[in-house]
Amino acid sequence: MSRPELLAPAGDIECLRTALHFGADAVYIGGDFMQMRSGKVGFTREDIENAVGIAHEAGRKLYVAVNCFARNEEIDSLPEYARFLDGAGADAAIISDIGVVGLFKKTVPSLPVHISTQANCTNYAAANAWRALGASRIVLARELNLDEIAVIRKNTPPDLQLECFVHGAMCMAYSGRCLISSFLNARSGNRGECTQPCRWEYYLAEKKRPGEYFPVEEQDGASAILSSHDLRCIDFLDRIESAGVCSFKIEGRMKTPYYVGTVTNAYRRAIDGGADTEELRRELDCVSHRPYSSGFYFGREKDGHYNDGAYHTECSFAAKVLDSRGDEMTVEQRNAFSVGDELEVVSPCLLGAKLTVEKIISAEGEPKKTASLVQEHVRINGLSGVRPGDLLRMRVKNDG
């Protein structure tokens, strides 16, 4: 049995290249039409064509999300978009809307269709119905546990692929179909505009006592009672695979290259074997995240009820390696670092490698004490085994 596909997110070309560098088998993106994330992470038509070329040159696949629920005025534009994605060489379209599935399969029958988790497929009858409409893969609802997934696998044809999320942000609503942002801010989470009000802190107020707020809490302070934990499955990927899942999906098309690289690297190592799981857990603590949980795979979303709604991380993104030759490398600064700082290497070839910055040389050849200009290119001392595309991070200082 072949190993599961590792599917990583990308919100721009840099994230795409980073995901591929760190071992993603496939990458999913959104275009300029009908995608469930902010427009700022939507690829232009030219970018999509470029992205397909980059992925295929690396021997990997590229999927494009077309996963909004369509409005009437969008229907006439869908056949042209389907033809464009097919002509661009996309390996699949990820779709939620049953009408959009029908239009895509009628327009370009050869383009594979993956049914988005937004379609909340929770049973084998629904999975088989989607297959009858032409779907080749189901991204299962996040509410399923391992036993339920196994039942779906047992009662569906082997050629119908099953995909599940294994890491990243979760939504408090059923398969992400939430209206809170629409109600509070007139920005729809189902149209890629979610303002995440479920992450806000809430108090209880009484109508006749204006200005008096009563905490809803399990610890000191307000409680983000609607805020979901982030998903982390690094400990039990084997059990998800045994349930019949062939693609492990990382959430995060709005995340940074550092996030995409670090998380993809950890899951690549977990799938391939040979890395200590505890060490990989520590790697995942180095990216910005909410408290982790195992999602619903074992029947419940939260391992504990308290959630402050805040992001936590142990590291900051210091630099991206552009060139590495012998005892020196050129890096692109992302957050300030100085001579004497210890930097950790995030690399598909090295795990746990560190270096102390002994020198910083500007592009003009001048020595510096600190690299503080945003995305400036500087030369620092090198480390054996570091390659272009690797990342450097720095531990967050805790003054508490």
Secondary structure in CASP SS format (residue, H / E / C, confidence):
PFRMAT SS
TARGET T0000
AUTHOR 0000-0000-0000
METHOD secondary structure of the structure
MODEL  1
M C 1.00
S C 1.00
R C 1.00
P C 1.00
E E 1.00
L E 1.00
L E 1.00
A E 1.00
P E 1.00
A C 1.00
G C 1.00
D C 1.00
I H 1.00
E H 1.00
C H 1.00
L H 1.00
R H 1.00
T H 1.00
A H 1.00
L H 1.00
H H 1.00
F C 1.00
G C 1.00
A C 1.00
D C 1.00
A E 1.00
V E 1.00
Y E 1.00
I E 1.00
G E 1.00
G C 1.00
D C 1.00
F C 1.00
M C 1.00
Q C 1.00
M C 1.00
R C 1.00
S C 1.00
G H 1.00
K H 1.00
V H 1.00
G E 1.00
F C 1.00
T C 1.00
R H 1.00
E H 1.00
D H 1.00
I H 1.00
E H 1.00
N H 1.00
A H 1.00
V H 1.00
G H 1.00
I H 1.00
A H 1.00
H H 1.00
E H 1.00
A C 1.00
G C 1.00
R C 1.00
K E 1.00
L E 1.00
Y E 1.00
V E 1.00
A E 1.00
V E 1.00
N C 1.00
C C 1.00
F C 1.00
A C 1.00
R C 1.00
N H 1.00
E H 1.00
E H 1.00
I H 1.00
D H 1.00
S H 1.00
L H 1.00
P H 1.00
E H 1.00
Y H 1.00
A H 1.00
R H 1.00
F H 1.00
L H 1.00
D H 1.00
G H 1.00
A H 1.00
G C 1.00
A C 1.00
D C 1.00
A E 1.00
A E 1.00
I E 1.00
I E 1.00
S C 1.00
D C 1.00
I H 1.00
G H 1.00
V H 1.00
V H 1.00
G H 1.00
L H 1.00
F H 1.00
K H 1.00
K H 1.00
T H 1.00
V C 1.00
P C 1.00
S C 1.00
L C 1.00
P C 1.00
V E 1.00
H E 1.00
I E 1.00
S C 1.00
T H 1.00
Q H 1.00
A H 1.00
N C 1.00
C C 1.00
T C 1.00
N C 1.00
Y H 1.00
A H 1.00
A H 1.00
A H 1.00
N H 1.00
A H 1.00
W H 1.00
R H 1.00
A H 1.00
L C 1.00
G C 1.00
A C 1.00
S C 1.00
R E 1.00
I E 1.00
V E 1.00
L C 1.00
A C 1.00
R C 1.00
E C 1.00
L C 1.00
N C 1.00
L H 1.00
D H 1.00
E H 1.00
I H 1.00
A H 1.00
V H 1.00
I H 1.00
R H 1.00
K H 1.00
N C 1.00
T C 1.00
P C 1.00
P C 1.00
D C 1.00
L C 1.00
Q E 1.00
L E 1.00
E E 1.00
C E 1.00
F E 1.00
V E 1.00
H E 1.00
G E 1.00
A C 1.00
M C 1.00
C C 1.00
M C 1.00
A C 1.00
Y H 1.00
S H 1.00
G H 1.00
R C 1.00
C C 1.00
L C 1.00
I H 1.00
S H 1.00
S H 1.00
F H 1.00
L H 1.00
N H 1.00
A C 1.00
R C 1.00
S C 1.00
G H 1.00
N H 1.00
R H 1.00
G C 1.00
E C 1.00
C C 1.00
T C 1.00
Q C 1.00
P H 1.00
C H 1.00
R H 1.00
W C 1.00
E C 1.00
Y E 1.00
Y E 1.00
L E 1.00
A E 1.00
E C 1.00
K C 1.00
K C 1.00
R C 1.00
P C 1.00
G C 1.00
E C 1.00
Y E 1.00
F E 1.00
P E 1.00
V C 1.00
E C 1.00
E C 1.00
Q C 1.00
D C 1.00
G C 1.00
A C 1.00
S E 1.00
A C 1.00
I C 1.00
L C 1.00
S C 1.00
S C 1.00
H C 1.00
D E 1.00
L E 1.00
R E 1.00
C C 1.00
I C 1.00
D C 1.00
F C 1.00
L H 1.00
D H 1.00
R H 1.00
I H 1.00
E H 1.00
S H 1.00
A C 1.00
G C 1.00
V C 1.00
C C 1.00
S E 1.00
F E 1.00
K E 1.00
I E 1.00
E C 1.00
G C 1.00
R C 1.00
M C 1.00
K C 1.00
T C 1.00
P H 1.00
Y H 1.00
Y H 1.00
V H 1.00
G H 1.00
T H 1.00
V H 1.00
T H 1.00
N H 1.00
A H 1.00
Y H 1.00
R H 1.00
R H 1.00
A H 1.00
I H 1.00
D H 1.00
G C 1.00
G C 1.00
A C 1.00
D C 1.00
T H 1.00
E H 1.00
E H 1.00
L H 1.00
R H 1.00
R H 1.00
E H 1.00
L H 1.00
D C 1.00
C C 1.00
V C 1.00
S C 1.00
H E 1.00
R C 1.00
P C 1.00
Y E 1.00
S E 1.00
S C 1.00
G C 1.00
F C 1.00
Y C 1.00
F C 1.00
G C 1.00
R C 1.00
E C 1.00
K C 1.00
D C 1.00
G C 1.00
H C 1.00
Y C 1.00
N C 1.00
D C 1.00
G C 1.00
A C 1.00
Y C 1.00
H E 1.00
T C 1.00
E C 1.00
C E 1.00
S E 1.00
F E 1.00
A E 1.00
A E 1.00
K E 1.00
V E 1.00
L E 1.00
D E 1.00
S E 1.00
R E 1.00
G C 1.00
D C 1.00
E E 1.00
M E 1.00
T E 1.00
V E 1.00
E E 1.00
Q E 1.00
R C 1.00
N C 1.00
A C 1.00
F E 1.00
S E 1.00
V C 1.00
G C 1.00
D C 1.00
E E 1.00
L E 1.00
E E 1.00
V E 1.00
V E 1.00
S C 1.00
P C 1.00
C C 1.00
L C 1.00
L C 1.00
G C 1.00
A C 1.00
K E 1.00
L E 1.00
T E 1.00
V C 1.00
E C 1.00
K C 1.00
I E 1.00
I E 1.00
S C 1.00
A C 1.00
E C 1.00
G C 1.00
E C 1.00
P E 1.00
K E 1.00
K C 1.00
T E 1.00
A E 1.00
S C 1.00
L C 1.00
V C 1.00
Q C 1.00
E C 1.00
H E 1.00
V E 1.00
R E 1.00
I E 1.00
N E 1.00
G C 1.00
L C 1.00
S C 1.00
G C 1.00
V C 1.00
R C 1.00
P C 1.00
G C 1.00
D C 1.00
L E 1.00
L E 1.00
R E 1.00
M E 1.00
R E 1.00
V C 1.00
K C 1.00
N C 1.00
D C 1.00
G C 1.00
END
